[in-house]
């Protein structure tokens, strides 16, 4: 903490109960004989806040200040408001407060107000004048509070807006000052949340029960803006869902999240936009439309897409439209779940920052979007949550589970493989993508603390094979009600993951020139690797003792085998994949790495058949079923169109979309050979069923691109290398290095190439 951004402002809350979302307000004097040359409003809240000056929004940001580990840090927004105050002698500042993550419902345990009972706002207007004088005006006891048109608001339940109350704020009540440590307020590190676009209805119809259903054609995250005229006091109800079942909204996957917005009409033309909530949805059921279903005009509704403001930097396209759709689905799931924190899902009573999801998905996200500051911000919360926990990284960040009541199956909570490994895997992925060493510098002590804690949990054999583990979560062979029952041994998954973590932490120490730490970590990695090999590698039989796909994938990719072992392990992995008819047989741990395990051991044709499989379970099965985002389960929707009976069934989970990382690096052939693309690796591996592919990414040096397409005797390859960097080109008979510019190559099929490759 470096001190509060506020110099004169205090936290204020309504001094008496109000029947609606409170609006804190005051008219402030900014008159001066000297012209205004700059004006900045800094503002934040316990809750979420929308700031206005003389009725005009001060910025495009929404859901401010988002969700952080409130015990230690609350973000402060800053808006340039010169155009709103330039010609004014006084202005009214309003702070409208919503419950948000601070006081609203959180988790499937039904917790609410877990961070506090009082909504509060804080703001400071800093005005500078031409004569050099400065005036700073902040929230204090002279402010007042009044009601608003928002009768209720909750992220899970939705928002109710009564348009009859617009423009008639009612009586004001005094405010009360809150005693608070303002040093926990700090500027944003990551981007704000903003509207990203709009989607119009694609179809409307009457369901079997007689309800009006609107299909937006895309599973998205945000809300619906509604323009309507009807009888004063009548109510329109909008219910949201991701999929249909038997022609009706499939509401069971939402669990206790009712995801329902209610709009009470004023009698004139009303425009409703529920900005104190958000939903994950494709379909909306509308009840109470004026004049009934036959009077409904689809143009009255617009879906507003909401996400953290992130620049798109990476793309992929190919000749295979199903793959293109899969990739688009990954992009949509990233947008939808990168809403202030990297969440697991955006629709049900969860929406938490599960560490395991982002641990495996960070490389994909960092290629698609400029997520450096977004993830640096989230990692600040991860480090904060480790405080006083002896290095423990919780399952979710911010760690609301400690407030909401830990589920019995997770108690007592301790470090767990992949999930807790986010402390290392996420900053490493960001650094590899953008070359900004700050993320490693800021995170290194956190990495080291995580490693030391897990080291203390190792059994006498040197394995991490005791305590609770998620393991290969959501193995497709596990029963729907028991997603933890995977084929992969949990000790194998945990020990392999810890080895990777120690190796990456040692490499981080190397780049930071913390050589003593590096040497200690290298020695630990050697001990863990040796213990793993004793327990799980049967070199004589050329098998792993846990003979399943995830075991081979992790052993190969994480470097736990020597070169000879890698070859027989790759061959055995290919056999197991063929035995499963090229359908997915891995869960959460193995899926992000199985294609790399195959392609890096010469089993590219098998990797291609696994990627392009369309039967369930596979990456393309949801595409065949009409998915527009990545599903949580391989079979979130069953082939007959019914929803998976499991309690956890989301249709917008990015984790299994980590396959896009392989599509970018291996199928597309574009990867950083050095962090931040100081050198670029161009090594495409074509597969049967794809005739061409093109991949582009905006590196710190400029745009890099690879395009390849099949020809009769080989591959035509075009490579774009930006100024200031260089590329390694590796394909068949090509093994060269080139500098900046556009380069054309022809790679000839080797004589040993299979018919599939040709």
HELIX and SHEET records of a PDB file:
HELIX    1   1 UNK A   82  UNK A   85  1                                   4    
HELIX    2   2 UNK A  100  UNK A  103  1                                   4    
HELIX    3   3 UNK A  163  UNK A  165  5                                   3    
HELIX    4   4 UNK A  182  UNK A  184  5                                   3    
HELIX    5   5 UNK A  252  UNK A  254  5                                   3    
HELIX    6   6 UNK A  293  UNK A  295  5                                   3    
HELIX    7   7 UNK A  298  UNK A  300  5                                   3    
HELIX    8   8 UNK A  321  UNK A  337  1                                  17    
HELIX    9   9 UNK A  355  UNK A  368  1                                  14    
HELIX   10  10 UNK A  372  UNK A  386  1                                  15    
HELIX   11  11 UNK A  401  UNK A  404  1                                   4    
HELIX   12  12 UNK A  408  UNK A  410  5                                   3    
HELIX   13  13 UNK A  422  UNK A  434  1                                  13    
HELIX   14  14 UNK A  438  UNK A  457  1                                  20    
HELIX   15  15 UNK A  490  UNK A  511  1                                  22    
HELIX   16  16 UNK A  515  UNK A  536  1                                  22    
HELIX   17  17 UNK A  549  UNK A  557  1                                   9    
HELIX   18  18 UNK A  563  UNK A  579  1                                  17    
HELIX   19  19 UNK A  588  UNK A  599  1                                  12    
HELIX   20  20 UNK A  604  UNK A  612  1                                   9    
HELIX   21  21 UNK A  619  UNK A  624  1                                   6    
HELIX   22  22 UNK A  655  UNK A  658  5                                   4    
HELIX   23  23 UNK A  659  UNK A  662  1                                   4    
HELIX   24  24 UNK A  663  UNK A  667  3                                   5    
HELIX   25  25 UNK A  675  UNK A  677  5                                   3    
SHEET    1   A 7 UNK A  12  UNK A  14  0                                        
SHEET    2   A 7 UNK A 173  UNK A 177 -1                                        
SHEET    3   A 7 UNK A 144  UNK A 146 -1                                        
SHEET    4   A 7 UNK A  23  UNK A  29 -1                                        
SHEET    5   A 7 UNK A  90  UNK A  98 -1                                        
SHEET    6   A 7 UNK A  48  UNK A  53 -1                                        
SHEET    7   A 7 UNK A  56  UNK A  57 -1                                        
SHEET    1   B 5 UNK A 134  UNK A 138  0                                        
SHEET    2   B 5 UNK A 120  UNK A 129 -1                                        
SHEET    3   B 5 UNK A  36  UNK A  46 -1                                        
SHEET    4   B 5 UNK A  74  UNK A  80 -1                                        
SHEET    5   B 5 UNK A 185  UNK A 187  1                                        
SHEET    1   C 5 UNK A  61  UNK A  62  0                                        
SHEET    2   C 5 UNK A 193  UNK A 200 -1                                        
SHEET    3   C 5 UNK A 301  UNK A 308 -1                                        
SHEET    4   C 5 UNK A 212  UNK A 229 -1                                        
SHEET    5   C 5 UNK A 203  UNK A 206 -1                                        
SHEET    1   D 5 UNK A  61  UNK A  62  0                                        
SHEET    2   D 5 UNK A 193  UNK A 200 -1                                        
SHEET    3   D 5 UNK A 301  UNK A 308 -1                                        
SHEET    4   D 5 UNK A 212  UNK A 229 -1                                        
SHEET    5   D 5 UNK A 269  UNK A 273 -1                                        
SHEET    1   E 9 UNK A  61  UNK A  62  0                                        
SHEET    2   E 9 UNK A 193  UNK A 200 -1                                        
SHEET    3   E 9 UNK A 301  UNK A 308 -1                                        
SHEET    4   E 9 UNK A 212  UNK A 229 -1                                        
SHEET    5   E 9 UNK A 279  UNK A 287 -1                                        
SHEET    6   E 9 UNK A 235  UNK A 241 -1                                        
SHEET    7   E 9 UNK A 260  UNK A 264 -1                                        
SHEET    8   E 9 UNK A 158  UNK A 162  1                                        
SHEET    9   E 9 UNK A 150  UNK A 154 -1                                        
SHEET    1   F 2 UNK A 105  UNK A 106  0                                        
SHEET    2   F 2 UNK A 111  UNK A 112 -1                                        
SHEET    1   G 2 UNK A 244  UNK A 245  0                                        
SHEET    2   G 2 UNK A 248  UNK A 249 -1                                        
SHEET    1   H 5 UNK A 314  UNK A 318  0                                        
SHEET    2   H 5 UNK A 692  UNK A 699 -1                                        
SHEET    3   H 5 UNK A 702  UNK A 711 -1                                        
SHEET    4   H 5 UNK A 714  UNK A 721 -1                                        
SHEET    5   H 5 UNK A 741  UNK A 748 -1                                        
SHEET    1   I 2 UNK A 537  UNK A 538  0                                        
SHEET    2   I 2 UNK A 543  UNK A 544 -1                                        
SHEET    1   J 4 UNK A 671  UNK A 672  0                                        
SHEET    2   J 4 UNK A 680  UNK A 682 -1                                        
SHEET    3   J 4 UNK A 727  UNK A 731  1                                        
SHEET    4   J 4 UNK A 734  UNK A 738 -1                                        
END                                                                             
